[in-house]
Amino acid sequence: MSYFDKYIALSTSQDIEQTMVESHNHLIQTILPLTEEQMLFKYEENKWSIKDLLQHLIDTERVFMYRAMCFARNDKSELPGFDENEFAAEAMADLKSKGQLLNEYIAVHKSTIMFYNTLPNEAMDRKGRASGNEFTIKSIAHIIAGHIQHHLSVIEERYLPNL
């Protein structure tokens, strides 16, 4: 699972709800002050806009939550990967308003937190396979939170200074 270890390392707390809330709040605080025009900014040609990036976070969280749900329900099927660039190309995030994207992100993230809050402790260590990697349900929570932190760093380092 080495590719995903970098995201787990960025998770801000061992407590799942705390790390989920912290990553969520940090992202919202970063995005709220931006204008619609700023949300369309790309720091280089062929890079995603901030809207694309936010949609990517939404889509990725949905994919990983589907995986966590399957593993929690003891589904032994190996789940496929997904191509983030194909998802981004089809999502057409730049046609959505900042408000629509934020509302969708908030709804998806609240659903994630609710899912984790209702799992019994013994389910957290259940394992499953997706995109050729083995995951625990607990590791998925930290991957989601760390993935958000990773993209927040990208926004803060590559987007915001150029707005």
C-alpha positions as CSV (number, residue, x, y, z in Angstrom):
1,M,0.0,0.0,0.0
2,S,3.0,2.3,-0.3
3,Y,1.4,4.7,-2.7
4,F,-1.3,5.5,-0.1
5,D,1.1,5.7,2.8
6,K,1.9,9.3,1.9
7,Y,-1.8,10.2,2.5
8,I,-2.0,8.3,5.8
9,A,1.1,10.2,7.0
10,L,-0.7,13.5,6.4
11,S,-3.7,12.6,8.5
12,T,-3.8,15.0,11.4
13,S,-4.9,12.7,14.2
14,Q,-5.3,9.0,15.0
15,D,-8.9,9.8,16.0
16,I,-10.9,9.3,12.8
17,E,-13.6,11.9,13.5
18,Q,-11.1,14.5,14.5
19,T,-8.9,14.0,11.4
20,M,-12.0,14.1,9.2
21,V,-13.3,17.3,10.7
22,E,-9.9,19.0,10.7
23,S,-9.3,18.3,7.1
24,H,-12.8,19.3,6.2
25,N,-12.7,22.6,8.1
26,H,-9.3,23.5,6.7
27,L,-10.5,23.0,3.1
28,I,-13.7,25.0,3.6
29,Q,-11.8,27.9,5.2
30,T,-9.4,27.9,2.3
31,I,-12.1,27.8,-0.4
32,L,-14.8,30.1,1.1
33,P,-12.9,33.5,0.4
34,L,-12.3,32.6,-3.2
35,T,-14.3,34.2,-6.0
36,E,-15.8,32.2,-8.9
37,E,-13.1,33.6,-11.1
38,Q,-10.4,32.5,-8.7
39,M,-11.9,29.0,-8.5
40,L,-11.3,28.7,-12.3
41,F,-7.6,29.4,-11.9
42,K,-5.0,26.9,-13.2
43,Y,-1.4,27.4,-12.1
44,E,-0.2,25.8,-15.3
45,E,-1.6,24.8,-18.7
46,N,-3.2,21.3,-18.5
47,K,-3.5,21.4,-14.7
48,W,-6.8,21.3,-12.9
49,S,-8.7,24.4,-11.8
50,I,-9.5,24.7,-8.1
51,K,-13.1,23.7,-9.0
52,D,-11.7,20.5,-10.7
53,L,-9.6,19.9,-7.7
54,L,-12.6,20.2,-5.3
55,Q,-14.6,17.9,-7.6
56,H,-11.7,15.4,-7.5
57,L,-11.8,15.4,-3.7
58,I,-15.5,14.7,-3.8
59,D,-15.2,11.9,-6.3
60,T,-12.2,10.3,-4.6
61,E,-14.0,10.4,-1.2
62,R,-17.0,8.7,-2.8
63,V,-14.9,6.0,-4.4
64,F,-13.0,5.3,-1.1
65,M,-16.3,5.3,0.9
66,Y,-17.8,2.7,-1.5
67,R,-14.7,0.6,-0.8
68,A,-15.0,1.1,3.0
69,M,-18.7,0.1,2.9
70,C,-18.0,-3.0,0.8
71,F,-15.2,-4.1,3.3
72,A,-17.5,-3.3,6.3
73,R,-20.1,-5.5,4.8
74,N,-17.5,-8.3,4.3
75,D,-17.7,-8.2,0.6
76,K,-14.7,-10.2,-0.5
77,S,-14.7,-9.0,-4.2
78,E,-11.6,-7.2,-5.4
79,L,-12.7,-3.7,-6.3
80,P,-11.4,-1.9,-9.4
81,G,-9.3,1.3,-9.4
82,F,-10.4,4.5,-11.1
83,D,-8.7,7.0,-13.4
84,E,-8.8,10.4,-11.7
85,N,-8.1,12.2,-14.9
86,E,-11.0,10.5,-16.7
87,F,-13.3,11.3,-13.8
88,A,-12.1,15.0,-13.9
89,A,-12.7,15.3,-17.6
90,E,-16.2,14.0,-17.4
91,A,-17.2,15.9,-14.2
92,M,-17.2,19.3,-15.9
93,A,-16.6,21.0,-12.5
94,D,-15.9,24.3,-14.1
95,L,-19.6,24.5,-15.1
96,K,-20.7,24.2,-11.4
97,S,-20.8,27.1,-9.0
98,K,-18.5,27.3,-6.1
99,G,-21.6,27.0,-3.9
100,Q,-22.7,23.8,-5.6
101,L,-19.3,22.2,-5.2
102,L,-19.0,23.2,-1.6
103,N,-22.5,21.9,-0.8
104,E,-21.7,18.6,-2.5
105,Y,-18.4,18.3,-0.7
106,I,-20.0,19.1,2.7
107,A,-22.8,16.5,2.1
108,V,-20.3,13.8,1.0
109,H,-18.0,14.5,3.9
110,K,-20.8,14.5,6.5
111,S,-22.0,11.1,5.1
112,T,-18.4,9.8,5.5
113,I,-18.3,10.9,9.1
114,M,-21.7,9.4,9.8
115,F,-20.7,6.1,8.3
116,Y,-17.5,5.9,10.4
117,N,-19.4,6.9,13.6
118,T,-21.8,4.0,13.2
119,L,-19.3,1.3,12.6
120,P,-18.5,-1.1,15.5
121,N,-14.8,-0.9,16.6
122,E,-14.2,-4.5,15.4
123,A,-15.1,-3.5,11.8
124,M,-12.3,-0.9,11.6
125,D,-9.6,-3.6,11.0
126,R,-11.6,-5.5,8.3
127,K,-9.6,-5.7,5.1
128,G,-10.4,-5.7,1.5
129,R,-8.7,-5.3,-1.9
130,A,-9.1,-2.4,-4.4
131,S,-6.9,-1.4,-7.3
132,G,-4.5,-4.1,-6.4
133,N,-3.9,-2.9,-2.9
134,E,-5.1,-4.2,0.5
135,F,-6.8,-1.6,2.8
136,T,-8.4,-1.7,6.2
137,I,-11.5,0.4,6.8
138,K,-9.5,2.5,9.3
139,S,-6.7,3.2,6.7
140,I,-9.3,4.4,4.2
141,A,-10.4,7.1,6.7
142,H,-6.9,8.3,7.1
143,I,-6.3,8.1,3.3
144,I,-9.3,10.4,2.7
145,A,-8.2,12.9,5.3
146,G,-4.6,12.8,4.2
147,H,-5.7,13.2,0.5
148,I,-7.5,16.3,1.4
149,Q,-4.5,17.6,3.3
150,H,-2.3,16.8,0.3
151,H,-4.5,18.9,-2.1
152,L,-4.8,21.7,0.5
153,S,-1.0,22.0,0.4
154,V,-1.1,22.1,-3.4
155,I,-3.8,24.9,-3.3
156,E,-1.7,26.8,-0.7
157,E,1.6,26.4,-2.5
158,R,0.7,26.6,-6.2
159,Y,-2.7,28.3,-6.5
160,L,-3.2,30.9,-3.8
161,P,0.2,32.7,-4.3
162,N,-0.7,33.3,-8.0
163,L,-4.3,34.5,-7.5
